[in-house]
Amino acid sequence: MRSATRGQRDEKTRVVDASVRFMRQKRQRDALENDNFHEDPHANIVLQKNVPKFEEEDMPAVKRRKPSTPGAKTELGRRKKLESKLRFRRKFTALHEEYNQSKINDPEASIKGYQAYEEAAAPPSTVPPRKFCGVCGCFGGYTCIRCGTRFCSIECREVHNDTRCLKWTC
Amino acid sequence: MKTLVVDNGGYSIKIGYADGECRTVPNAVFKSRTDRKRAYISDQLDELNERTGLFYSLPCERGYLVNWDIQRQIWEHLFTGYQPSETRIALSDPIYTVPAINDYSGEILFEDFGFSAVHKSAAPRWIGCAAAAVSSSNRLCLVVDSGYSFTHVVPLLDGQILQSGVLRIDVGGKVLTNLLKEWISYREINMREETYVVNECKEDCCYVSIDFDIDMKISRLKNETNTIRREYVLPDFRQNMRGFVRNPVREKDDLQKVSMNLERFSLPEVLFKPNDIGIDQLGIGEAVVESTKRIHEHLAPGLLQNIYVVGGSSLFPNFRQRLEREVRSGAPDLYGVGLASIPNPITHAWTSGAMLAKSDELPGGFMTRTEYLECGEDFMLEQRFLEFNDDPDYAEYLTNKLTKATSKSDDAFVQSTN
């Protein structure tokens, strides 16, 4: 039996394009702002099994329920409950982007200085970035042809291919 | 009436009566995997011995207060020793009020805790006002605040923030700790969950390199010729509660350790070259120069002569020398560059705030309870925006100040050239 070998070969020599590389870099950068790597150790403590869990009902995305259910009143009540929760706890970037989005739609909004946060961000440097080996941290002279990570020697390339290339996890 | 001064930082709160001592406690709620019964609020962390895998709940995100319920929990714990109804409170808040982030601090301080008066302003303003109050030669100053969430460069004139020169670099202690965690976990042992331990490791081991290329060469050498390599012995939370640094030893022992080589200096290097790790922004040194370029050219020499370096991330050894060197090479050669000496960069904003509170010179003064009940939070918000909006009154006010300061800095300029 003959089988198509083209797909297999492609998998081996697959090159990640610029947009995916950019997205990966962004994900890496965002990960540096995380408070914790692991989950809240107290999140799922069950003190008494008999106590009913209410939290699931408050979750925003309820897939079980069909959108056409004639329960507009309960829907509203749920949203209100959710809002009072969110009032005190929301992500900074989400809040900020949402606000800026509303500004784009409404150019005559009254509060001044809303763009100050963006204006204060330091501009890009005039000096180009230096290249560092993604494995050992020395100056990296070579680029991985598949994912674009820098490395400095054959040994580092081997380590990179075995551990990180194309299977970036964090 | 006593005044309570609170510098509410992203990682630590500096709190104390204006005429008393300053306490520095973490601004976080910790949860431990070993003790599932309780959460440790702020300084209760001292009661916890086994600090592995600590889970942080921080009220601030990117330097802005977002999680108010956690902040209220921490404040409730910290304010117990003080009598709020007979106390005024001076609270530091971010330089920019981001309108998307709702500010509930007035509501919480007045209604939940019942303080009699509240003052809010940015920590760099306290520093600028206090400096100007001490000596008239300090009317202009440039505050470099390198903290936990980000680094700010803030030029001030008589304690007024000059908005056009404010720059923010999104690199602070948190980014550095997370980056070191990432490096150690990839190169040696998985410590992704050990934020607390890695943070201590960062504080103990890392230093700012004066000449990066030379240090890079040394770090590639082997054995004794490599003067940079150290071992960081991890704490076992039985004999030693905190890890320590030592020179590498050949004999094998049972201690668990992490080898620190070029990580020691390439980590703080990110503060000076953020684009090395893909954050496309100016480094601190370049940002100081850029900031002085953006404001009136007559103010630049005065600002460069009076740089205040504060914040926890400025405690890396050689930080000040490196900053001075970078500013010196970037600024025009006619201007002098001088860094003010600061005894404790972490508590400096608190000390300045306490000094102003004692002499009752806090910028903008206090908002009393009756004013709050009458006008609400918006009153405060309006005052905040007056600091740097573009209305003509403010422009005129600033121009008047400029002309006064210009004549002064021209004198200084003439003196330095003579």
Interface residues (C-beta under 8 A of the other chain):
Chain A: Q25 Q28 R29 A31 L32 E33 N34 D35 N36 F37 H38 D40 P41 H42 I45 R87 F88 R89 R90 K91 F92 T93 L95 H96 E98 Y99 N100 I111 K112 G113 Y114 A116 Y117 A120 A121 A122 P123 P124 S125 T126 V127 P128 P129 R130 F132 V135 C136 G137 C138 F139 T163 C170
Chain B: K31 S32 R33 R36 A39 G53 F55 Y56 S57 L58 E61 R62 Y64 V66 N67 W68 D69 I95 Y96 T97 V98 P99 A100 I101 N102 Y104 H152 V153 Q163 V166 L167 R168 I169 D170 K174 V175 N178 L179 K181 E182 W183 Y186 R187 R192 E193 T195 M216 S219 R220 L262 E263 S266 K273 P274 N275 D276 I277 G278 I279 D280 Q281 L282 G283 E286 A287 E290 F385 F388 N389 D390
